[in-house]
Amino acid sequence: MNTLGGHLLRILCSFPLQLLIAMHLFAWPTFKRRSFFLLRALFFALPVLIGFEMSVSLFPAGLLPQEPVLDRGLLLIPTAWFCLMLPCCYVCTPREALFSTSCSLALQNALYNVFRVTMCAADFPEVGGTALWVSWGLMLLLYGATLLTFWKWMLDREGHTLPRHRVIQNALVIWLFVIFFNSRATGSAYEPYIYLAYSFADALALGMQHGLMRETDLALKNEIIEQLLASEQKKQQMSAENIELINRKCHDLKHQIEALRHISSDEERNAYIRQVEKAVMFYESAVKTGNETLDLILMEKQLYCKEHGITLTGVCDGAKLRFLSTTDLYALFGNALENAIESVSGEAPENRIISFRSAARGDFLSIHFENYLGHKLNMRDGMPLTTKDDQSYHGFGMLSIRHIVEKYGGTMSIRTDQNRFRLDILLPCPETAEE
């Protein structure tokens, strides 16, 4: 097997190639690729693949079997090299590279152990055509199942910051087990059972990594939601206080109107009446939606918009929104309108226009927000990035809206064209379905 075909056959079944494929499997959906990606990937892959095969060929008995520590330690070289490869080929931090490498190492080792169990059961040689087909067939099966398990998290990595100490801790456990403690069992009477036990250990290692991702994801979402709920509760309290203040002012107006009867001068009376009319004019434009919570939100926003020269118009059947909880309704409409107000506040007076509408469409409820957009809006993963100076909590308002939409089984989309920002939300509407 020292022919060119033999060398190629061993490379196709080799540890470095299987590890390299696993590395790209975890990195490709997760990280953005750097320029000249293919050249970078080949630069890191070819020397290791060729060098590893040459080292195998130098020792007829295999990878230094007389020195098991050196035998296993030799695996450390391509593993460390590929760990360095990730930040050079993908836009990722060293911490993310170490995490992905640990996942890839556990996955490759699971493939090797399952392959050894299959080889013992089917009794075929370790190197050859049969071994190649079995190896790649198992790779497609195991790597595909792992990809499906990790897929959702890999695609949606926004805001995920894995804890450093946990990443290092998990990496030490996996690297030490795979490279040093997971020793060869070839020739043992219990060989298939040993490799089967090793494969379960690899599955546990991958489960440990997946658990860390889920834990980080849940911690981030809980932190976001807690902050948003606290913020929305405060806004709701402030809105109620504003309405209470307005009601007190209106009560005072009754006494002021009574005082008009005692003003003898027509000119003074008319001037006083104009002041009273101006004070209550906001009631003319108040939206009555049939939903007290939504009326409260819109009243507060209208008051702010009138004070700052912003035109806010909308048509909404609030009764159709009764299936939304009060907090979710505040978060959805409050954040959408606040984002729109913030966007148009710096525009020319004639462009300070915001509109919204809500209408039933079959068994769904369609909600549309639109406002003038006089600046370029950067998008990432279909979500707008904040223009605020504080980037540490960018896009929390939109994340809150998306969370609520997904909570009720709906969809949302954002479009920016013709100097317009458009947010469309489609929610399954129980009220409509019942009718």
Phi and psi in degrees as a GROMACS rama.xvg file:
@    title "Ramachandran Plot"
@    xaxis  label "Phi"
@    yaxis  label "Psi"
@TYPE xy
-94.5281  9.24347  ASN-2
-75.313  171.385  THR-3
-60.4898  -40.2324  LEU-4
-63.5267  -36.8854  GLY-5
-66.6361  -41.7745  GLY-6
-62.3275  -43.5287  HIS-7
-64.0691  -38.8656  LEU-8
-63.6628  -41.7558  LEU-9
-67.8934  -36.6105  ARG-10
-62.8948  -41.5233  ILE-11
-66.2398  -22.0212  LEU-12
-107.771  10.0232  CYS-13
-81.7104  158.152  SER-14
-57.0552  -47.9928  PHE-15
-61.9581  -40.0854  PRO-16
-67.1742  -42.9887  LEU-17
-63.8354  -39.403  GLN-18
-67.6473  -40.3833  LEU-19
-61.5188  -43.7627  LEU-20
-63.1862  -41.5541  ILE-21
-63.2182  -38.4177  ALA-22
-61.8085  -47.2941  MET-23
-69.3974  -29.4258  HIS-24
-61.7909  -40.9496  LEU-25
-78.7075  -30.5516  PHE-26
-87.8933  -34.706  ALA-27
-59.0995  -49.6009  TRP-28
-75.9697  -16.1402  PRO-29
-95.3939  -44.234  THR-30
-112.217  151.485  PHE-31
-75.6451  135.918  LYS-32
-81.2286  141.634  ARG-33
-78.9518  165.548  ARG-34
-62.2886  150.967  SER-35
54.2941  43.1761  PHE-36
-58.7916  -45.0913  PHE-37
-62.2797  -42.2052  LEU-38
-64.5223  -41.7462  LEU-39
-61.7513  -45.2093  ARG-40
-63.6899  -41.989  ALA-41
-66.4581  -37.7338  LEU-42
-60.201  -39.6802  PHE-43
-82.2779  -27.7623  PHE-44
-83.6307  -49.5576  ALA-45
-59.6791  -47.5948  LEU-46
-59.1897  -37.5397  PRO-47
-72.2574  -44.4139  VAL-48
-62.1268  -46.5223  LEU-49
-70.3389  -44.0979  ILE-50
-63.5437  -38.9315  GLY-51
-66.099  -41.393  PHE-52
-65.835  -38.5647  GLU-53
-63.5404  -40.1955  MET-54
-65.4891  -34.9389  SER-55
-66.6994  -41.267  VAL-56
-67.7371  -23.0553  SER-57
-72.8216  -16.9514  LEU-58
-125.64  101.89  PHE-59
-54.9875  -32.5956  PRO-60
-81.6883  -1.55593  ALA-61
115.719  -159.348  GLY-62
-79.6914  78.9814  LEU-63
47.254  56.517  LEU-64
-63.3033  -21.2328  PRO-65
-72.386  -13.8902  GLN-66
-128.894  87.144  GLU-67
-57.1047  -35.9859  PRO-68
-64.4073  -42.7166  VAL-69
-68.7962  -37.7655  LEU-70
-54.898  -52.3329  ASP-71
-74.6133  -34.3222  ARG-72
-63.6983  -26.8091  GLY-73
-63.1361  -25.9319  LEU-74
-68.4913  -20.7419  LEU-75
-67.592  -29.1385  LEU-76
-64.6305  -56.1782  ILE-77
-64.2037  -32.5877  PRO-78
-63.4837  -48.4839  THR-79
-65.1389  -38.2385  ALA-80
-63.8455  -44.1397  TRP-81
-69.2087  -28.9477  PHE-82
-64.3692  -37.7713  CYS-83
-71.3357  -26.2025  LEU-84
-64.9158  -40.529  MET-85
-55.617  -52.6026  LEU-86
-64.9941  -20.3533  PRO-87
-83.0463  -27.9485  CYS-88
-99.7207  -26.3359  CYS-89
-126.437  157.662  TYR-90
-84.5678  94.1249  VAL-91
-152.065  161.041  CYS-92
-87.264  161.402  THR-93
-56.8405  -34.5704  PRO-94
-64.5902  -44.0828  ARG-95
-65.8683  -35.9515  GLU-96
-65.0591  -42.3204  ALA-97
-64.499  -41.0613  LEU-98
-62.9862  -46.8347  PHE-99
-65.0228  -38.1553  SER-100
-64.0818  -41.3303  THR-101
-63.4769  -41.926  SER-102
-61.7955  -44.1746  CYS-103
-65.2869  -39.4862  SER-104
-65.045  -42.6831  LEU-105
-65.1491  -39.1608  ALA-106
-66.9017  -44.6729  LEU-107
-62.5185  -41.0189  GLN-108
-66.8087  -35.003  ASN-109
-62.5672  -41.1247  ALA-110
-60.9731  -45.2604  LEU-111
-62.2888  -44.6972  TYR-112
-67.0482  -40.0342  ASN-113
-66.3268  -37.4251  VAL-114
-60.9894  -43.3976  PHE-115
-64.5177  -38.5683  ARG-116
-64.0983  -43.8234  VAL-117
-63.4344  -40.217  THR-118
-63.8301  -39.9868  MET-119
-65.9966  -38.285  CYS-120
-74.0076  -39.3779  ALA-121
-94.275  -13.3318  ALA-122
57.0929  65.2941  ASP-123
-126.036  158.566  PHE-124
-67.4661  152.617  PRO-125
-66.9686  -30.4238  GLU-126
-121.072  132.066  VAL-127
150.145  -178.041  GLY-128
-62.8168  -42.9409  GLY-129
-62.5314  -43.8446  THR-130
-61.4875  -37.5562  ALA-131
-63.555  -47.8575  LEU-132
-65.5739  -41.838  TRP-133
-64.7248  -43.362  VAL-134
-60.743  -46.8406  SER-135
-73.3274  -31.2982  TRP-136
-65.6818  -44.5429  GLY-137
-64.9537  -34.5259  LEU-138
-63.4116  -45.8064  MET-139
-60.7339  -39.6928  LEU-140
-69.1722  -52.8814  LEU-141
-71.2424  -44.5107  LEU-142
-66.3685  -37.5135  TYR-143
-64.9179  -43.626  GLY-144
-63.2489  -39.7823  ALA-145
-66.4794  -40.2358  THR-146
-61.5347  -41.9078  LEU-147
-64.4427  -37.2961  LEU-148
-68.0287  -40.0641  THR-149
-95.2753  -3.81396  PHE-150
-59.017  -50.6155  TRP-151
-59.2458  -44.9295  LYS-152
-68.1941  -37.2292  TRP-153
-65.7107  -34.2515  MET-154
-76.7373  -32.6194  LEU-155
-114.048  77.3864  ASP-156
-103.781  8.7854  ARG-157
-60.6471  127.361  GLU-158
81.1006  -3.56467  GLY-159
-77.9724  121.21  HIS-160
-127.484  103.651  THR-161
-68.7954  137.435  LEU-162
-63.0606  130.269  PRO-163
-59.045  -48.0021  ARG-164
-64.4138  -33.6337  HIS-165
-72.0239  -37.9055  ARG-166
-63.2195  -46.2495  VAL-167
-65.9218  -41.7224  ILE-168
-61.2416  -48.101  GLN-169
-64.0881  -38.5036  ASN-170
-63.6416  -42.0522  ALA-171
-61.5984  -44.0252  LEU-172
-62.4111  -47.5775  VAL-173
-69.7257  -46.2436  ILE-174
-63.7869  -44.4676  TRP-175
-64.6506  -41.6624  LEU-176
-65.8653  -50.5256  PHE-177
-67.4632  -44.871  VAL-178
-85.5091  -34.3555  ILE-179
-114.786  -43.9487  PHE-180
-87.2731  -24.3735  PHE-181
-83.3015  66.9158  ASN-182
-74.4778  160.648  SER-183
-65.8407  144.304  ARG-184
-120.619  18.3927  ALA-185
-59.9049  131.691  THR-186
93.0873  -12.3716  GLY-187
-74.6292  148.308  SER-188
-65.8481  -22.4664  ALA-189
-107.652  25.2738  TYR-190
-52.2299  -52.963  GLU-191
-62.687  -34.5864  PRO-192
-71.7891  -35.3342  TYR-193
-66.068  -46.248  ILE-194
-67.3592  -32.4959  TYR-195
-65.9678  -40.1427  LEU-196
-64.2412  -40.9437  ALA-197
-60.9731  -40.1542  TYR-198
-65.1388  -36.2903  SER-199
-65.281  -37.8702  PHE-200
-63.4864  -38.4871  ALA-201
-64.7932  -40.2057  ASP-202
-62.653  -38.9767  ALA-203
-65.028  -37.6701  LEU-204
-63.4924  -43.862  ALA-205
-65.0474  -37.5595  LEU-206
-63.7066  -36.2975  GLY-207
-63.7956  -41.4557  MET-208
-67.1122  -43.3868  GLN-209
-63.7572  -37.8752  HIS-210
-63.6257  -37.7222  GLY-211
-64.0661  -40.4009  LEU-212
-64.212  -46.5663  MET-213
-63.5476  -40.1601  ARG-214
-61.9082  -44.2596  GLU-215
-65.3617  -41.1635  THR-216
-63.0572  -46.3214  ASP-217
-65.9833  -39.4271  LEU-218
-62.5372  -41.3033  ALA-219
-65.5705  -46.6513  LEU-220
-64.0599  -40.5242  LYS-221
-63.052  -39.8409  ASN-222
-64.2295  -43.2008  GLU-223
-64.1306  -48.4617  ILE-224
-65.5481  -41.1275  ILE-225
-61.849  -41.8528  GLU-226
-65.6258  -42.5077  GLN-227
-67.3102  -41.4422  LEU-228
-63.9885  -40.8079  LEU-229
-62.4816  -41.0082  ALA-230
-65.9082  -44.1872  SER-231
-68.2185  -36.6024  GLU-232
-63.4804  -38.7799  GLN-233
-65.4654  -41.3474  LYS-234
-64.7047  -40.1479  LYS-235
-62.6553  -41.0947  GLN-236
-64.9017  -41.8436  GLN-237
-64.9003  -38.3883  MET-238
-64.4061  -43.7959  SER-239
-62.3981  -38.815  ALA-240
-65.4266  -37.9799  GLU-241
-64.2356  -42.4952  ASN-242
-65.7051  -39.1922  ILE-243
-62.4822  -39.5404  GLU-244
-63.5753  -41.7071  LEU-245
-63.0388  -41.7847  ILE-246
-62.4131  -38.586  ASN-247
-65.5026  -39.4191  ARG-248
-63.7053  -41.0268  LYS-249
-64.7226  -37.0801  CYS-250
-62.2496  -39.977  HIS-251
-66.0831  -30.4853  ASP-252
-62.7309  -33.7678  LEU-253
-60.4396  -40.2636  LYS-254
-70.9154  -33.2644  HIS-255
-69.6357  -37.0452  GLN-256
-64.8347  -38.2464  ILE-257
-61.4115  -34.4859  GLU-258
-68.5845  -23.2796  ALA-259
-61.0952  -32.476  LEU-260
-62.7804  -21.5623  ARG-261
-100.904  6.91406  HIS-262
-92.3247  120.037  ILE-263
-84.5627  -31.5725  SER-264
-78.7269  125.101  SER-265
-62.961  -41.7138  ASP-266
-64.4733  -42.4468  GLU-267
-67.8484  -37.4743  GLU-268
-65.6882  -44.0565  ARG-269
-64.2198  -39.398  ASN-270
-65.3717  -38.5345  ALA-271
-68.3299  -38.8813  TYR-272
-64.1561  -39.982  ILE-273
-62.681  -37.1683  ARG-274
-65.4256  -41.0416  GLN-275
-65.8958  -42.3294  VAL-276
-61.291  -40.358  GLU-277
-65.6576  -36.7209  LYS-278
-68.4036  -29.7768  ALA-279
-106.757  7.23766  VAL-280
-62.7746  -26.4621  MET-281
-63.5305  -20.0369  PHE-282
-67.5069  -26.3363  TYR-283
-64.5239  -34.4024  GLU-284
-100.595  4.48526  SER-285
-67.0552  133.229  ALA-286
-86.4162  126.246  VAL-287
-106.392  102.041  LYS-288
-96.905  -14.4309  THR-289
90.6947  7.88184  GLY-290
-133.422  111.676  ASN-291
-60.0892  -39.7689  GLU-292
-63.2956  -45.7069  THR-293
-66.3427  -38.0689  LEU-294
-59.2542  -39.5038  ASP-295
-64.1032  -43.7651  LEU-296
-62.2551  -49.0111  ILE-297
-67.6293  -35.3112  LEU-298
-61.5708  -46.0001  MET-299
-62.218  -45.0353  GLU-300
-67.385  -37.3442  LYS-301
-65.2539  -41.1199  GLN-302
-59.5787  -44.6679  LEU-303
-65.2107  -43.1871  TYR-304
-64.9395  -40.3396  CYS-305
-61.7818  -40.1176  LYS-306
-67.2332  -28.1273  GLU-307
-113.359  19.4787  HIS-308
66.8904  35.3485  GLY-309
-111.533  132.878  ILE-310
-90.3606  117.662  THR-311
-119.593  116.917  LEU-312
-129.295  152.629  THR-313
-173.011  157.549  GLY-314
-128.968  126.09  VAL-315
-153.112  133.112  CYS-316
-94.0978  93.4438  ASP-317
-63.5782  -24.2507  GLY-318
-63.2986  -29.8349  ALA-319
-73.4216  -11.3104  LYS-320
-98.4989  11.3178  LEU-321
-67.7133  -19.3467  ARG-322
-75.5486  -13.1479  PHE-323
-83.6511  137.483  LEU-324
-67.8011  160.119  SER-325
-57.599  -45.0014  THR-326
-64.3049  -42.4211  THR-327
-67.4565  -37.9507  ASP-328
-64.4719  -41.8993  LEU-329
-62.1328  -45.5156  TYR-330
-65.3316  -42.2878  ALA-331
-67.9626  -58.6106  LEU-332
-71.8188  -38.6482  PHE-333
-61.91  -47.7952  GLY-334
-67.8165  -41.3938  ASN-335
-61.8969  -44.6155  ALA-336
-73.0857  -35.5864  LEU-337
-64.348  -40.8914  GLU-338
-61.8761  -41.3645  ASN-339
-66.0668  -42.8901  ALA-340
-62.6386  -43.1877  ILE-341
-62.694  -36.5368  GLU-342
-68.4309  -40.0878  SER-343
-92.2236  -8.99658  VAL-344
-60.0194  -34.4328  SER-345
-90.1194  4.79383  GLY-346
-88.9349  169.584  GLU-347
-62.3661  150.474  ALA-348
-51.9274  -38.9274  PRO-349
-70.7132  -14.1326  GLU-350
-102.992  3.46668  ASN-351
-84.2419  74.5677  ARG-352
-127.536  130.012  ILE-353
-131.551  136.391  ILE-354
-137.096  155.699  SER-355
-150.641  157.138  PHE-356
-155.322  153.368  ARG-357
-140.152  130.362  SER-358
-151.702  150.523  ALA-359
-80.8761  137.491  ALA-360
-131.209  95.097  ARG-361
65.0679  -124.686  GLY-362
-91.6996  12.1282  ASP-363
-123.405  158.295  PHE-364
-114.036  122.976  LEU-365
-100.537  128.161  SER-366
-122.97  128.277  ILE-367
-128.032  128.992  HIS-368
-119.349  140.576  PHE-369
-147.738  140.37  GLU-370
-151.85  161.228  ASN-371
-68.3466  140.908  TYR-372
-130.62  104.667  LEU-373
-98.5693  10.4058  GLY-374
-140.223  162.108  HIS-375
-74.0256  133.568  LYS-376
-110.85  120.104  LEU-377
-79.2356  134.882  ASN-378
-118.149  148.959  MET-379
-145.478  124.081  ARG-380
56.5016  37.3339  ASP-381
76.9734  6.67355  GLY-382
-121.357  140.087  MET-383
-74.4949  143.133  PRO-384
-89.2561  147.639  LEU-385
-68.2527  152.417  THR-386
-103.426  7.31651  THR-387
-76.5273  157.578  LYS-388
-67.239  -35.0815  ASP-389
-83.2569  104.867  ASP-390
-90.4272  -4.06922  GLN-391
-66.908  -27.013  SER-392
-124.671  47.3959  TYR-393
-66.1575  137.949  HIS-394
68.6059  19.7221  GLY-395
-62.6138  -35.1063  PHE-396
-62.1164  -47.0364  GLY-397
-69.3157  -35.9025  MET-398
-62.8074  -37.07  LEU-399
-65.3085  -43.6463  SER-400
-61.4709  -46.1123  ILE-401
-62.0262  -40.5619  ARG-402
-60.7472  -42.9883  HIS-403
-67.8077  -43.2997  ILE-404
-60.0218  -46.3607  VAL-405
-66.8164  -33.277  GLU-406
-59.9906  -36.952  LYS-407
-96.7593  11.83  TYR-408
74.6384  26.6235  GLY-409
-103.532  -172.077  GLY-410
-133.574  156.028  THR-411
-139.359  150.512  MET-412
-142.593  151.284  SER-413
-126.053  132.585  ILE-414
-129.3  142.277  ARG-415
-131.511  104.918  THR-416
-153.945  152.098  ASP-417
52.0297  45.9431  GLN-418
56.4139  35.0221  ASN-419
-132.296  139.456  ARG-420
-106.657  124.613  PHE-421
-125.237  125.704  ARG-422
-116.762  120.033  LEU-423
-117.616  131.726  ASP-424
-126.11  134.879  ILE-425
-125.856  118.509  LEU-426
-121.072  137.716  LEU-427
-61.5555  130.568  PRO-428
-111.772  106.455  CYS-429
-59.2539  -35.2976  PRO-430
-61.5208  -42.9923  GLU-431
-69.7702  -39.8185  THR-432
-62.3882  -37.0627  ALA-433
-67.6153  -33.9312  GLU-434
